[in-house]
Amino acid sequence: MGDLKQGLGVALEAQRLDWVEKFITYKESMVAEMLLYCKTNALEVVDDRQFRSKVLELLIKIYKTVPAGRDRDWAGLAQCYFLLNKPEEVGTMLRELLDDHDKFGRLMAMQIAFDLADSEAQQFCQTVSACDDLKLSDGGDTGVTEGDVKMEKAEAPAGDKKKECIANIKKILAGALGGWERDVVKLWYCSIGRRCPD
């Protein structure tokens, strides 16, 4: 592992994206760890902003090679989109998670929305919330206000459940949900064997 990380560091220093990709994907069982290592180094060590953006684009490409589902690092992918200021892509990703029709997708989408809200990038969150992929199918909006913190009912038909999830995502992005709702998402996230978010 040390040799791969050292090689990746040299590739980043030399600004060789082809080598960066080879070192990240060299050993399949270590791709997730190498992605995290590369992202950390790109943010902390790489000074050239243009090259850093290219590295983040490469990381997105590699994240997307993992089939959608529990194995994909959705939070890492969202962070790359955030760092590249790509709110539409985040909206598309959240919709993809909600379209899976399972608890994992819904709760992962909520966790990502909480992470974005915590970043205090209000304009980014507003743009994500307004993107086409998070529009309610009947054309209506949620009318989220700061005082509107009630979570939607948990039991509903599939179509209504998706609308409720989208409404809750919009509330989270608007900063209108927090406290115990966030704690519930954290507990679930830890219960499926993922690293607990801060």
C-alpha positions as CSV (number, residue, x, y, z in Angstrom):
1,M,0.0,0.0,0.0
2,G,2.8,2.4,0.8
3,D,4.3,2.0,-2.6
4,L,1.0,2.7,-4.3
5,K,0.5,5.9,-2.2
6,Q,4.1,7.0,-2.9
7,G,3.6,6.4,-6.6
8,L,0.4,8.3,-6.6
9,G,2.0,11.2,-4.8
10,V,4.8,11.3,-7.5
11,A,2.1,11.1,-10.3
12,L,0.3,14.1,-8.7
13,E,3.5,16.0,-8.4
14,A,4.4,15.3,-12.0
15,Q,0.8,16.2,-13.0
16,R,0.4,12.9,-14.9
17,L,-3.3,12.1,-14.9
18,D,-2.6,8.8,-16.7
19,W,-0.4,7.6,-13.9
20,V,-2.8,8.9,-11.3
21,E,-5.5,6.7,-12.7
22,K,-3.2,3.7,-13.0
23,F,-2.2,4.0,-9.3
24,I,-5.7,4.4,-8.1
25,T,-7.1,1.5,-10.1
26,Y,-4.0,-0.8,-9.9
27,K,-5.5,-3.0,-7.1
28,E,-9.3,-3.4,-7.2
29,S,-9.5,-4.1,-3.4
30,M,-7.8,-0.8,-2.7
31,V,-9.6,1.5,-5.1
32,A,-11.8,3.1,-2.4
33,E,-8.8,3.8,-0.2
34,M,-6.7,5.2,-3.0
35,L,-9.6,7.5,-4.2
36,L,-9.8,9.0,-0.7
37,Y,-6.0,9.4,-0.5
38,C,-5.9,11.0,-3.9
39,K,-8.8,13.4,-3.1
40,T,-7.1,14.4,0.2
41,N,-3.8,15.0,-1.6
42,A,-5.4,16.9,-4.5
43,L,-7.0,19.3,-2.0
44,E,-4.1,19.7,0.4
45,V,-1.0,19.4,-1.8
46,V,-1.8,20.3,-5.4
47,D,-1.5,24.0,-5.9
48,D,-2.3,24.3,-9.5
49,R,-6.1,24.9,-9.5
50,Q,-6.6,23.7,-13.1
51,F,-4.8,20.4,-12.5
52,R,-6.7,19.9,-9.3
53,S,-9.9,20.3,-11.2
54,K,-8.7,17.7,-13.7
55,V,-7.9,15.3,-10.8
56,L,-11.4,15.8,-9.4
57,E,-12.9,15.1,-12.8
58,L,-10.8,11.9,-13.0
59,L,-12.0,10.9,-9.5
60,I,-15.6,11.3,-10.6
61,K,-14.9,9.1,-13.6
62,I,-13.5,6.4,-11.3
63,Y,-16.2,6.7,-8.7
64,K,-18.8,6.1,-11.5
65,T,-17.1,2.9,-12.6
66,V,-18.4,1.3,-9.4
67,P,-22.0,0.1,-10.1
68,A,-24.7,2.3,-8.5
69,G,-25.8,0.9,-5.2
70,R,-24.3,0.4,-1.7
71,D,-20.8,-0.1,-3.0
72,R,-20.4,3.3,-4.6
73,D,-19.0,6.1,-2.5
74,W,-21.9,8.5,-3.0
75,A,-20.6,11.0,-0.5
76,G,-17.2,11.1,-2.1
77,L,-18.8,11.6,-5.5
78,A,-21.0,14.4,-4.1
79,Q,-17.9,16.1,-2.6
80,C,-16.1,16.1,-5.9
81,Y,-19.2,17.6,-7.6
82,F,-19.3,20.2,-4.8
83,L,-15.7,21.1,-5.2
84,L,-16.1,21.5,-8.9
85,N,-19.3,23.6,-8.4
86,K,-21.5,21.2,-10.3
87,P,-24.9,21.5,-8.5
88,E,-26.9,20.0,-11.4
89,E,-24.9,16.8,-11.2
90,V,-25.5,16.6,-7.5
91,G,-29.2,17.0,-8.2
92,T,-29.1,14.2,-10.8
93,M,-27.2,12.0,-8.3
94,L,-29.8,12.6,-5.6
95,R,-32.6,11.7,-8.0
96,E,-30.7,8.5,-8.9
97,L,-30.6,7.6,-5.2
98,L,-34.3,8.4,-4.8
99,D,-35.2,6.4,-7.9
100,D,-33.7,3.2,-6.3
101,H,-36.9,2.9,-4.2
102,D,-35.1,1.6,-1.2
103,K,-34.2,2.9,2.2
104,F,-30.5,3.0,1.4
105,G,-31.0,5.4,-1.5
106,R,-33.4,7.6,0.4
107,L,-31.3,7.9,3.5
108,M,-28.0,8.3,1.5
109,A,-29.6,11.2,-0.4
110,M,-30.7,12.7,2.9
111,Q,-27.2,12.3,4.3
112,I,-25.6,14.0,1.3
113,A,-28.2,16.8,1.5
114,F,-27.2,17.3,5.2
115,D,-23.5,17.4,4.3
116,L,-24.2,20.0,1.6
117,A,-26.3,22.1,4.1
118,D,-23.4,21.8,6.6
119,S,-21.0,23.3,4.0
120,E,-22.9,26.6,4.4
121,A,-22.7,27.1,0.6
122,Q,-26.2,28.5,0.4
123,Q,-26.2,29.4,-3.3
124,F,-25.0,25.9,-4.2
125,C,-27.7,24.3,-2.1
126,Q,-30.4,26.5,-3.6
127,T,-29.2,25.6,-7.1
128,V,-29.3,21.9,-6.3
129,S,-32.8,22.2,-4.8
130,A,-34.0,24.0,-7.9
131,C,-32.5,21.6,-10.5
132,D,-34.8,19.8,-12.9
133,D,-34.1,16.4,-11.4
134,L,-35.5,17.5,-8.0
135,K,-38.7,19.0,-9.4
136,L,-41.9,17.4,-8.2
137,S,-43.7,15.5,-11.0
138,D,-46.9,17.5,-10.7
139,G,-44.9,20.7,-11.3
140,G,-45.6,22.0,-7.8
141,D,-42.9,23.1,-5.4
142,T,-42.7,22.3,-1.7
143,G,-42.9,25.9,-0.4
144,V,-40.2,25.2,2.2
145,T,-39.9,27.9,4.8
146,E,-37.5,28.2,7.7
147,G,-40.3,27.4,10.2
148,D,-41.5,24.3,8.3
149,V,-39.5,21.5,9.9
150,K,-42.0,18.7,10.0
151,M,-40.8,15.5,8.3
152,E,-43.3,14.0,5.9
153,K,-45.2,10.8,6.7
154,A,-43.1,7.6,6.5
155,E,-45.8,5.4,5.0
156,A,-47.1,6.3,1.6
157,P,-47.6,4.8,-1.9
158,A,-44.3,4.7,-4.0
159,G,-45.1,7.8,-6.1
160,D,-46.1,9.8,-3.0
161,K,-43.1,8.5,-1.1
162,K,-40.7,9.8,-3.8
163,K,-42.4,13.2,-3.7
164,E,-42.1,13.3,0.1
165,C,-38.5,12.4,-0.1
166,I,-37.8,15.1,-2.6
167,A,-39.7,17.6,-0.4
168,N,-37.6,16.5,2.6
169,I,-34.3,16.8,0.6
170,K,-35.4,20.4,-0.4
171,K,-36.1,21.1,3.3
172,I,-32.7,19.8,4.3
173,L,-31.0,21.9,1.6
174,A,-32.9,25.0,2.8
175,G,-31.6,24.4,6.3
176,A,-35.1,23.7,7.6
177,L,-34.4,20.2,9.0
178,G,-31.8,19.2,11.6
179,G,-31.4,18.0,15.1
180,W,-33.0,14.6,15.7
181,E,-33.7,14.0,11.9
182,R,-30.0,14.2,11.2
183,D,-29.2,11.9,14.2
184,V,-31.6,9.3,12.8
185,V,-29.8,9.4,9.4
186,K,-26.4,9.1,11.1
187,L,-27.5,6.1,13.2
188,W,-28.8,4.4,10.1
189,Y,-25.6,5.2,8.1
190,C,-23.5,3.6,10.9
191,S,-25.9,0.6,11.2
192,I,-25.1,-0.5,7.6
193,G,-21.4,-0.7,8.3
194,R,-20.4,2.7,6.8
195,R,-18.0,5.1,8.4
196,C,-20.1,7.4,10.5
197,P,-20.2,10.9,9.2
198,D,-19.1,13.7,11.6
